[in-house]
Amino acid sequence: MDSSYDPGEGELVQVGAATLIDVLAALGVDASTPQAVEAALAEHRAATTARLLPPCLVVRAGRRTALDVPAAARLAIELEDGGSWQLEPARSHWLPADLPLGRHTLRLALAERAESTTLIVAPEKLAALPGRGWGFLAQLYSVLSERSWGMGDLGDLAELAQWSAGALGADFLQLNPLHAALPTVPSDPSPYRPSSRRFADPVHLRIEAVPEYAYAGAADRARLDELAQQGARLRAEVLEHDGLIDRDAVWAVKREALRLLHAVPRGPGRQAAYQAYVRREGAWLEQYATWSALAQAHGSDWRHWPAGLRHPGTPQLAAARAELAQQVEFHRWLAWLLDEQLGGAQQAAERAGMAVGLIHDLAVGCHPDGADAWALQDYLAAGISVGAPPDAFNAHGQDWGLPPWRPDALAAAGYAPYAELLRAAARHAGAIRIDHVMGLFRLWWVPAGRPPTEGAYVRYDAEAMLGVLALEAHRAGTAVIGEDLGTVEPGVREELSARGVLGTSVLWFERDWTGKEGAKGAPLAPARWRPGCLATLTTHDLPSTAARLSGEHVQLRHQLGLLANPLAAEQQAAATELADWKAELVALGLLTPGAALDQVALYRFLLATPAELVGVWLPDTVGDPRPQNLPGTWDQYPNWRLPVADAAARPVTLERLAASPGAAELGGLLGGLLGAGPARPGRPTPPSDAQ
């Protein structure tokens, strides 16, 4: 834990004693009095001395690793595939450099003592992508087709992938998190505060794509047709009446349809596939389905459930699971359908020629009331939420309301919960995006009841966190993109790059900051951009390109009272920024002198950088001026509920978007300059663990 932090002004701020006491308490350390501190230190020393091996050991393949153990200790490694290695005794033991990748067990024997620990051997660096590529960034819920039931679904995702790859030569689709939402009404529309990051949300299912849909009985078929009409009305409300996406209404209709389909008998092949899925998912699926059933019965906040149900390890849970067996089974089945449709979407992307395919987004944390917080409570810090300290952009700091991992508990568990989360995220992906990737190094912990200004940075074992990430990504054959925007401490981007993790670069933030402290320099020349990144013009938290070019984003923030300076000053700053970039593009020959700055010229600039991936915000193809999320607002702005729309804010279907001149223009520009096309090689097969 850091006892101070730098808010970006070059001066360290000391963390208050009360905050340090609260954070240590969340880690199981009593620091409330000097005597308690002495006792805690003595206990820590005794526990450390008593152990001969660390709680977990993460090493890199190809490197010899020294072990500080007694010379007389005998060491053996049990490999995950059942093999074993015996290590010769020596004064300083060394793990050999040629250990196979994987999760192994290191065993130590000394006299009558015996200890073991998890040994994780990770790749030194992730494999490079097959070449430069481009793709769309999309919020799936916002991409409605003429077949959607009120919001974009996994059927739309497959269509979007096939069109963008087949017609335009796109290499990837980066999505918002598809994590399971908290089952409350009204629900939290933010995909970054999920109930579970391990399982997807069934609201994304395409009902007609469930195979049992074709075999429903006459009475059920009639009701399914009625529900489809309700879904069509929800779609019309959004598309024809400029409505907002109503996730709760969509889920109410889909839930009834899915209950009808759940009762349709499955054929022997389908049943075997379902049982194989249940076996593969094991205890993780059982806990998630159990929580979902209990949440229906007792409400989503598990801390207010009957006492015997508040922990997944209680003996009373088996009886509750048996009592709710039908509901538990329903939620297992929903998870299976999602796994099938997610897999189908990735397969559609690959068959269409995408070199990467789907890029799934892994949120930084989970909702404190949700399924993951219940199932993983032994590994999460109670009474703490993740956020950000005060900085030049937000003097009050941020509290995201998400419980963080306990670094000590993760190590004691051999990082298994974290590894499982990554494994699930990568299963049907060509790449995964790690939201706030700096959290693998440190997180700003805010104790309950304190403002974000009274938090502290808690450090994680970055070597272990990155090693586990590298191993799981390697095994899945996926690339990794880190969202490293905002305050990033020195050395983090360099370490991520060395491990093969791509960064995120947004054009408007790429300035030459090497001048006077706090001064905004000139636009960063293309040659000075880092190659290992996904380069974009915007993200879901930033103004659309159309709004930035018109200045509409400043007016919107003014209307909502979000400007830090007078409107005229903010407008002048925005105009100066555009003038800077226009001058840069003219100097580079990417824009004709006298011509208006437009998004085509800006995307030409991105193509002039060495960025490995170039991302196009999907709404840019139709000139949508509205941001999907406006940080700093809650009910003042319809965050996460807007469909993709045209320049006049009229909703646009996927079919109309695919036929739009803007999509063809941007697709032709990027595909032509990157050499993209439907015949490009697809995603490579996952590498083996052989060294």
C-alpha positions in Angstrom: 0.0 0.0 0.0 1.2 3.5 -0.9 1.2 6.1 1.9 1.1 9.0 -0.6 0.1 9.7 -4.2 0.7 12.3 -6.9 -2.5 14.1 -8.1 -0.6 15.1 -11.3 0.8 18.4 -10.0 4.2 17.1 -9.1 3.7 17.2 -5.4 3.0 14.1 -3.3 -0.1 14.1 -1.1 0.0 12.0 2.1 -2.8 9.5 2.8 -4.5 10.2 6.1 -4.0 7.8 9.0 -7.7 7.0 9.3 -7.7 5.9 5.6 -4.7 3.7 6.1 -6.3 2.1 9.2 -9.5 1.3 7.2 -7.7 -0.1 4.2 -5.5 -2.4 6.5 -8.7 -3.5 8.2 -10.1 -4.6 4.9 -6.9 -6.7 4.5 -7.4 -8.3 7.9 -4.9 -6.2 9.7 -5.8 -4.3 12.9 -3.9 -1.0 12.9 -6.2 0.9 15.2 -3.7 1.5 18.0 0.1 1.4 18.3 -0.2 -1.8 20.3 -2.3 -3.4 17.6 0.2 -2.4 14.9 3.0 -4.1 16.9 0.9 -7.2 17.4 0.1 -7.3 13.6 3.7 -6.9 12.6 4.8 -9.7 15.0 2.1 -12.0 13.6 3.1 -11.3 10.1 6.8 -12.0 10.9 5.9 -15.2 12.5 3.7 -16.4 9.7 6.3 -15.5 7.1 9.1 -17.3 9.0 6.9 -20.4 9.5 6.4 -20.8 5.7 9.2 -22.3 3.6 7.4 -21.5 0.3 5.4 -18.5 -0.8 1.6 -18.8 -1.2 2.0 -18.8 -5.0 4.9 -18.6 -7.4 4.5 -17.1 -10.9 7.5 -17.4 -13.2 8.3 -16.9 -16.8 9.1 -19.7 -19.2 12.6 -19.6 -20.5 14.0 -18.1 -17.3 15.8 -19.9 -14.4 14.2 -18.8 -11.1 16.0 -19.0 -7.8 14.2 -20.3 -4.7 15.3 -19.2 -1.3 14.8 -22.5 0.6 17.0 -24.5 3.0 19.8 -26.4 1.4 18.6 -29.7 2.7 15.1 -29.3 1.3 13.9 -31.7 -1.4 11.8 -30.2 -4.1 9.5 -31.8 -6.7 7.1 -30.4 -9.3 3.9 -32.1 -10.1 2.9 -31.0 -13.6 -0.7 -30.3 -14.4 -0.7 -33.0 -17.1 0.3 -35.6 -14.5 4.0 -35.7 -15.1 6.6 -34.7 -12.5 10.1 -33.2 -12.1 12.5 -33.9 -9.3 14.9 -31.0 -8.4 18.4 -31.8 -7.1 19.2 -30.3 -3.7 21.5 -27.3 -3.7 22.3 -24.4 -1.4 20.1 -22.2 -3.6 17.5 -24.2 -5.5 16.7 -23.2 -9.1 13.6 -23.8 -11.1 14.7 -24.9 -14.6 14.1 -22.6 -17.5 12.5 -25.3 -19.6 9.4 -25.9 -17.4 6.3 -26.3 -19.5 3.6 -23.6 -19.4 0.8 -24.3 -17.0 -0.5 -24.4 -13.4 1.7 -26.9 -11.5 2.3 -27.8 -7.9 5.7 -27.3 -6.2 6.3 -29.6 -3.3 8.9 -29.2 -0.6 10.0 -31.7 2.0 12.4 -30.9 4.9 12.9 -33.5 7.7 9.3 -34.1 8.8 7.9 -30.9 7.3 6.1 -30.8 4.0 4.7 -27.8 2.1 3.3 -27.2 -1.3 2.4 -24.1 -3.4 0.9 -23.3 -6.8 3.6 -22.8 -9.5 2.4 -21.0 -12.5 4.7 -20.9 -15.6 3.6 -18.1 -18.0 4.9 -17.2 -21.4 7.4 -14.4 -21.6 5.4 -12.5 -24.2 2.2 -13.0 -26.0 2.3 -13.8 -29.7 1.9 -10.8 -32.1 -1.2 -10.3 -34.2 -1.0 -11.5 -37.8 -0.6 -7.9 -39.1 -2.1 -4.5 -39.0 -5.9 -4.4 -39.0 -8.9 -2.3 -38.5 -12.4 -2.8 -37.1 -15.5 -1.3 -35.5 -16.1 -0.3 -31.9 -19.7 -1.0 -31.0 -22.1 -1.0 -28.1 -24.1 -4.1 -28.9 -27.3 -3.0 -27.2 -27.3 0.1 -29.4 -27.1 -1.8 -32.8 -30.7 -2.8 -33.5 -31.7 -4.7 -36.7 -35.1 -5.2 -38.1 -35.2 -8.5 -36.2 -34.2 -7.2 -32.8 -36.6 -7.3 -29.9 -35.9 -3.7 -28.7 -32.1 -3.8 -28.4 -29.2 -5.3 -30.2 -28.6 -9.0 -29.6 -26.2 -11.8 -30.4 -27.9 -12.4 -33.7 -27.2 -8.8 -34.7 -23.6 -9.3 -33.5 -23.1 -12.2 -36.0 -24.7 -10.1 -38.8 -22.5 -7.1 -37.9 -19.4 -9.3 -38.0 -20.3 -10.9 -41.3 -21.1 -7.6 -43.0 -18.1 -5.6 -41.7 -15.7 -8.4 -42.6 -17.3 -9.6 -45.8 -18.2 -6.3 -47.3 -15.6 -4.0 -45.9 -12.7 -6.3 -44.8 -12.8 -5.4 -41.1 -10.6 -7.5 -38.9 -12.3 -7.1 -35.5 -15.3 -5.9 -33.6 -14.7 -4.5 -30.2 -17.8 -4.7 -27.9 -19.0 -3.3 -24.7 -19.0 -5.8 -21.8 -21.7 -8.4 -22.2 -21.6 -9.3 -18.6 -24.7 -10.4 -16.6 -26.5 -7.4 -15.1 -28.0 -7.1 -11.7 -31.6 -8.5 -11.8 -33.2 -5.4 -10.4 -36.0 -3.2 -11.7 -35.2 -0.6 -12.8 -31.8 -2.2 -13.7 -28.5 -0.4 -13.9 -27.9 0.0 -17.6 -24.1 0.4 -17.2 -22.3 -2.6 -18.6 -19.4 -1.7 -16.3 -21.2 -2.5 -13.0 -22.2 -6.1 -13.7 -23.6 -8.7 -11.4 -21.2 -11.2 -12.9 -18.1 -10.8 -15.1 -17.9 -14.6 -15.5 -21.3 -15.1 -17.3 -23.1 -13.1 -20.0 -26.5 -11.5 -19.7 -29.4 -13.5 -21.3 -31.0 -10.3 -22.5 -28.6 -10.5 -25.4 -30.0 -13.8 -26.6 -31.6 -14.0 -30.1 -34.8 -15.9 -29.2 -35.4 -17.3 -32.7 -31.9 -18.7 -32.8 -32.6 -21.1 -29.9 -33.0 -24.5 -31.7 -36.0 -25.4 -29.5 -37.9 -22.4 -30.9 -38.7 -24.5 -34.0 -40.2 -27.3 -32.0 -42.6 -25.5 -29.6 -46.1 -27.0 -29.3 -49.1 -25.2 -30.8 -50.1 -23.4 -27.7 -46.6 -22.3 -26.9 -46.1 -21.3 -30.5 -49.1 -19.0 -30.4 -47.8 -17.3 -27.3 -44.3 -17.1 -28.7 -45.7 -15.3 -31.7 -47.5 -12.8 -29.4 -44.2 -12.2 -27.6 -42.4 -11.7 -30.9 -45.0 -9.0 -31.7 -44.3 -7.4 -28.3 -40.6 -7.4 -29.2 -41.4 -5.8 -32.5 -43.3 -3.1 -30.8 -40.4 -2.4 -28.5 -38.2 -2.2 -31.5 -40.6 0.2 -33.2 -40.7 2.4 -30.1 -37.0 2.9 -30.4 -36.5 3.1 -34.1 -39.7 4.8 -35.2 -40.5 7.0 -32.3 -36.9 8.0 -31.2 -37.3 6.1 -28.0 -34.6 4.9 -25.6 -33.6 1.3 -25.2 -35.7 -0.2 -22.4 -33.6 -3.2 -21.2 -36.1 -4.1 -18.5 -39.0 -4.3 -20.9 -36.9 -6.3 -23.4 -35.9 -8.8 -20.7 -39.5 -9.2 -19.4 -40.6 -10.3 -22.9 -37.6 -12.5 -23.6 -37.7 -14.1 -20.1 -41.2 -15.3 -20.8 -40.2 -16.6 -24.2 -37.2 -18.4 -22.7 -39.3 -20.1 -20.0 -41.5 -21.5 -22.8 -38.5 -22.7 -24.7 -36.9 -24.2 -21.6 -39.9 -26.6 -21.4 -39.4 -27.9 -25.0 -37.8 -31.3 -24.9 -34.2 -31.4 -26.2 -33.0 -34.0 -28.6 -30.4 -36.5 -27.4 -27.6 -34.6 -29.1 -28.6 -31.3 -27.7 -29.0 -32.8 -24.2 -25.5 -34.3 -24.4 -24.1 -30.9 -25.5 -25.8 -29.3 -22.5 -24.5 -31.8 -20.0 -21.0 -31.4 -21.4 -21.3 -27.7 -20.9 -22.5 -28.1 -17.3 -19.6 -30.5 -16.6 -17.1 -28.1 -18.1 -18.3 -25.1 -16.1 -18.5 -27.1 -12.8 -18.8 -25.2 -9.5 -18.7 -21.8 -11.1 -21.9 -22.4 -13.1 -23.5 -24.0 -10.1 -22.8 -21.0 -7.9 -23.9 -18.5 -10.5 -27.2 -20.4 -11.2 -27.8 -20.8 -7.5 -27.3 -17.1 -6.8 -29.6 -16.2 -9.7 -32.4 -18.4 -8.3 -31.9 -17.1 -4.7 -31.9 -13.5 -6.0 -35.4 -14.2 -7.5 -36.6 -15.5 -4.2 -34.9 -13.0 -1.8 -33.8 -10.0 -3.9 -30.4 -9.3 -5.4 -28.6 -7.9 -2.3 -27.3 -11.1 -0.8 -26.2 -9.4 2.4 -29.9 -9.2 3.3 -30.7 -12.8 2.6 -31.4 -15.3 5.4 -28.2 -15.7 7.4 -27.5 -19.2 6.2 -27.5 -18.2 2.5 -25.1 -15.3 2.6 -22.1 -17.3 1.8 -21.6 -20.0 -0.9 -20.0 -22.3 1.5 -22.8 -22.6 4.1 -24.4 -26.0 4.8 -27.9 -24.5 4.4 -27.2 -23.7 0.8 -27.7 -27.3 -0.4 -31.2 -27.4 0.9 -32.0 -24.0 -0.7 -30.6 -25.2 -4.0 -32.8 -28.3 -3.8 -35.9 -26.2 -3.0 -35.2 -23.9 -6.0 -34.0 -26.7 -8.3 -36.1 -25.7 -11.3 -35.0 -22.1 -11.1 -31.3 -23.1 -10.7 -31.7 -25.4 -13.8 -33.3 -22.6 -15.8 -30.3 -20.3 -15.2 -27.8 -23.1 -16.0 -29.6 -23.5 -19.3 -29.6 -19.8 -20.1 -25.8 -19.7 -19.5 -25.5 -22.6 -22.0 -27.5 -20.8 -24.6 -25.4 -17.7 -24.3 -22.2 -19.8 -24.6 -23.6 -21.3 -27.8 -24.6 -18.0 -29.4 -21.4 -16.2 -28.3 -19.4 -19.0 -29.9 -21.6 -18.8 -33.0 -20.9 -15.1 -33.3 -17.1 -15.6 -33.1 -17.3 -18.4 -35.6 -19.3 -16.1 -38.0 -16.6 -13.5 -37.7 -13.8 -16.0 -38.4 -15.6 -17.5 -41.4 -16.2 -14.0 -42.8 -12.4 -13.5 -42.8 -11.7 -11.5 -39.7 -8.1 -11.8 -38.6 -9.0 -11.2 -34.9 -12.8 -11.4 -34.6 -14.7 -10.4 -31.5 -12.9 -8.3 -28.8 -14.7 -8.8 -25.6 -14.4 -6.2 -22.8 -13.7 -7.2 -19.3 -15.0 -4.7 -16.8 -12.7 -3.6 -13.9 -15.0 -5.0 -11.2 -18.4 -6.3 -10.2 -21.4 -4.8 -8.5 -21.2 -5.3 -4.7 -24.7 -6.7 -4.5 -24.3 -9.2 -7.4 -23.5 -12.8 -8.1 -19.7 -12.4 -8.2 -19.5 -10.4 -5.0 -21.4 -13.2 -3.3 -19.5 -16.1 -4.8 -16.1 -14.5 -4.5 -16.5 -12.7 -1.3 -13.6 -14.5 0.3 -11.3 -12.9 -2.4 -12.8 -9.4 -2.4 -12.1 -6.6 0.1 -15.2 -5.9 2.2 -16.1 -2.3 2.9 -13.9 -1.0 0.1 -14.7 0.3 -3.4 -12.5 1.0 -6.4 -12.1 4.5 -7.8 -9.6 7.1 -8.8 -7.8 9.8 -6.8 -8.1 13.5 -7.4 -6.3 14.7 -10.5 -6.1 17.6 -12.9 -9.4 16.5 -14.6 -11.4 15.6 -11.5 -10.5 17.4 -8.3 -13.0 15.3 -6.3 -11.7 11.9 -7.3 -14.0 9.1 -8.4 -15.8 6.2 -6.6 -16.9 3.5 -9.0 -18.7 1.4 -6.3 -16.9 -1.9 -7.2 -15.2 -4.1 -4.6 -11.5 -4.9 -5.4 -9.6 -8.1 -5.3 -7.7 -8.8 -2.1 -4.1 -9.3 -3.3 -3.3 -11.6 -0.4 -6.4 -13.8 -0.9 -5.7 -14.1 -4.6 -2.2 -15.3 -4.0 -3.3 -17.8 -1.4 -5.8 -19.2 -4.0 -3.1 -19.5 -6.6 -4.9 -16.7 -8.6 -7.5 -19.3 -9.6 -10.5 -16.9 -9.4 -8.8 -14.4 -11.5 -7.6 -17.0 -14.0 -11.1 -18.4 -14.4 -12.4 -15.0 -15.1 -9.9 -14.5 -17.9 -10.5 -17.9 -19.2 -14.2 -17.2 -19.6 -13.6 -13.8 -21.2 -11.2 -15.3 -23.8 -13.3 -18.4 -24.7 -15.2 -16.9 -27.6 -12.9 -14.0 -28.4 -10.0 -13.1 -30.8 -8.9 -10.6 -28.2 -9.9 -9.3 -24.8 -9.8 -5.7 -23.6 -8.9 -5.2 -20.0 -10.7 -2.1 -18.6 -8.4 0.1 -16.5 -5.5 -2.3 -17.1 -3.5 -0.2 -14.6 -5.5 -2.1 -11.9 -3.1 -5.1 -12.5 -0.5 -2.9 -10.8 -2.4 -0.9 -8.3 -6.0 0.3 -7.5 -7.3 3.3 -5.6 -9.2 1.8 -2.6 -11.9 4.0 -1.1 -13.1 2.9 2.4 -16.9 2.8 2.8 -18.3 6.1 4.1 -15.3 8.1 2.9 -15.1 10.4 -0.1 -12.9 9.4 -3.0 -10.4 12.0 -1.9 -9.7 9.9 1.2 -8.5 6.7 -0.5 -5.2 5.0 -0.9 -3.4 3.0 -3.6 -3.1 -0.7 -2.9 -0.5 -2.5 -4.9 -0.9 -5.9 -6.5 1.8 -8.4 -7.6 2.0 -7.2 -11.1 4.3 -10.0 -12.2 1.8 -12.5 -11.0 -1.2 -10.7 -12.4 0.4 -10.2 -15.8 1.7 -13.8 -15.8 -1.7 -15.3 -15.2 -3.1 -13.0 -17.9 -0.4 -14.1 -20.4 -0.9 -17.8 -19.7 -4.7 -17.7 -20.1 -4.5 -15.5 -23.3 -1.8 -17.7 -24.7 -3.9 -20.9 -24.2 -7.0 -19.3 -25.8 -5.0 -17.9 -28.7 -6.2 -14.4 -27.9 -4.6 -11.0 -28.0 -4.9 -8.6 -25.1 -5.6 -4.8 -25.2 -5.2 -2.8 -22.1 -7.3 0.4 -21.5 -4.5 2.5 -20.3 -6.0 6.0 -20.6 -5.8 8.5 -17.8 -3.3 8.6 -15.0 -0.7 5.9 -15.6 2.4 5.6 -13.3 5.8 5.4 -14.9 6.9 2.0 -16.2 3.4 0.5 -16.6 3.0 1.0 -20.3 6.5 -0.2 -20.9 5.9 -3.4 -18.9 2.7 -4.1 -20.6 4.3 -3.6 -24.0 7.1 -6.0 -23.0 4.6 -8.7 -22.3 2.8 -8.2 -25.6 -0.2 -6.3 -24.2 -1.5 -3.6 -26.6 -2.4 -0.2 -25.3 -5.2 2.2 -26.2 -4.4 5.6 -27.9 -7.1 8.2 -28.5 -6.1 10.9 -31.1 -7.3 13.9 -29.0 -5.1 12.8 -26.0 -1.9 12.2 -28.1 0.0 15.4 -27.6 3.6 16.2 -27.0 3.7 16.5 -23.2 7.5 16.9 -23.0 7.3 20.7 -22.5 6.5 22.8 -19.5 4.7 20.9 -16.6 1.0 20.9 -17.2 1.2 22.5 -20.7 -0.6 20.9 -23.6 1.9 20.4 -26.4 1.4 20.1 -30.1 -0.3 17.1 -31.7 2.0 14.1 -31.5 3.5 13.4 -34.9 2.3 10.0 -36.4 5.9 8.5 -36.3 6.0 9.1 -32.6 2.9 7.1 -31.8 3.6 3.7 -30.2 3.0 0.8 -32.6 1.6 -1.5 -29.9 -1.8 0.0 -29.6 -5.4 0.2 -30.7 -5.7 3.8 -32.1 -9.1 5.4 -32.2 -10.8 8.8 -32.5 -13.1 8.3 -29.5 -14.5 5.8 -27.0 -17.9 5.1 -25.3 -17.0 7.7 -22.6 -16.0 10.5 -25.0 -17.8 12.7 -27.5 -18.5 11.2 -30.9 -16.4 12.5 -33.7 -19.3 14.4 -35.2 -19.9 16.2 -31.9 -16.3 17.1 -31.4 -16.0 18.5 -35.0 -19.1 20.6 -34.6 -18.4 21.7 -31.0 -21.8 20.2 -29.9 -20.1 18.3 -27.1 -19.3 21.5 -25.3 -22.8 22.8 -25.6 -24.2 19.5 -24.2 -21.9 19.7 -21.2 -22.9 23.3 -20.7 -26.6 22.4 -20.7 -26.0 19.8 -18.0 -23.8 22.0 -15.9 -20.7 19.9 -16.3 -18.2 22.6 -17.6 -15.4 23.6 -15.3 -15.0 27.0 -17.0 -17.3 29.5 -18.7 -19.0 28.4 -21.9 -17.0 30.9 -24.1 -13.7 29.7 -22.7 -14.5 26.0 -23.2 -15.7 26.7 -26.8 -12.5 28.6 -27.5 -10.4 25.8 -26.1 -12.3 23.3 -28.3 -11.9 25.4 -31.3 -8.1 25.8 -30.6 -7.8 22.0 -30.3 -9.5 21.5 -33.7 -7.3 24.2 -35.3 -4.2 22.5 -33.9 -5.2 19.2 -35.5 -6.2 20.8 -38.7 -2.8 22.5 -39.0 -1.1 19.2 -38.3 -3.1 17.3 -41.0 -2.5 20.0 -43.6 1.3 19.9 -42.8 1.3 16.2 -43.3 -0.6 16.4 -46.6 -3.6 14.6 -45.2 -5.9 17.5 -45.6 -6.1 20.1 -48.4 -5.4 23.7 -47.2 -8.8 25.5 -46.9 -10.8 22.3 -46.6 -12.9 21.6 -43.5 -11.5 19.2 -41.0 -13.5 16.0 -41.2 -13.4 12.4 -39.8 -12.0 11.0 -43.1 -8.9 13.2 -42.7 -8.6 12.2 -39.0 -8.8 8.5 -39.8 -6.1 9.1 -42.5 -4.0 10.4 -39.7 -4.6 7.2 -37.6 -3.6 5.2 -40.6 -0.3 7.2 -40.8 0.7 6.1 -37.3 2.3 2.7 -36.8 -0.6 1.6 -34.6 -1.2 -2.2 -34.9 -5.0 -1.8 -34.8 -7.2 1.1 -35.9 -10.7 1.3 -34.4 -13.7 3.1 -36.0 -16.5 4.1 -33.6 -19.5 2.5 -35.3 -21.8 5.5 -34.9 -19.2 7.7 -36.7 -20.3 5.9 -40.0 -23.7 7.7 -39.8 -22.6 10.9 -38.0 -24.3 10.2 -34.7 -23.5 13.3 -32.5 -24.5 11.8 -29.1 -22.1 10.1 -26.7 -23.2 6.7 -25.4 -22.1 7.6 -21.9 -21.5 11.0 -20.3 -19.3 10.6 -17.2 -20.4 12.8 -14.3 -24.1 12.2 -15.1 -26.7 9.7 -13.8 -30.3 10.6 -14.5 -29.5 13.9 -16.3 -28.5 12.0 -19.5 -29.7 8.6 -20.9 -26.3 6.8 -20.5 -26.1 3.4 -22.1 -29.7 3.6 -23.6 -29.2 5.3 -26.9 -29.5 3.4 -30.2 -27.1 4.3 -33.0 -28.5 7.3 -34.8 -27.8 9.6 -37.8 -26.7 13.2 -37.7 -30.2 14.3 -36.9 -30.3 11.9 -33.9 -32.8 9.6 -35.8 -32.2 5.9 -34.9 -30.6 3.8 -37.7 -31.1 0.1 -38.1 -28.2 -2.2 -38.8 -29.6 -2.7 -42.3 -29.6 1.0 -43.0 -26.2 1.5 -41.4 -24.7 -1.2 -43.6 -26.1 0.6 -46.7 -24.9 4.0 -45.6 -22.4 6.0 -47.7 -20.4 6.8 -44.5 -19.8 3.1 -43.8 -18.7 2.4 -47.3 -16.4 5.5 -47.3 -14.7 4.6 -44.0 -14.5 0.9 -44.8 -13.0 1.6 -48.2 -10.5 4.1 -46.7 -9.3 1.8 -44.0 -9.5 -1.4 -45.9 -7.7 0.0 -48.9 -4.9 1.6 -47.0 -4.4 -1.4 -44.7 -4.7 -3.9 -47.5 -7.7 -5.4 -45.9 -10.3 -7.5 -47.8 -12.4 -10.6 -47.4 -9.5 -12.8 -48.4 -7.2 -11.8 -45.6 -6.0 -14.6 -43.4 -8.2 -15.4 -40.5 -7.3 -15.7 -36.8 -4.4 -18.1 -36.2 -5.0 -21.3 -34.2 -4.1 -21.1 -30.5 -0.4 -21.9 -30.0 0.5 -25.1 -28.1 2.3 -25.0 -24.8 5.4 -26.5 -26.2 8.5 -24.3 -25.8 
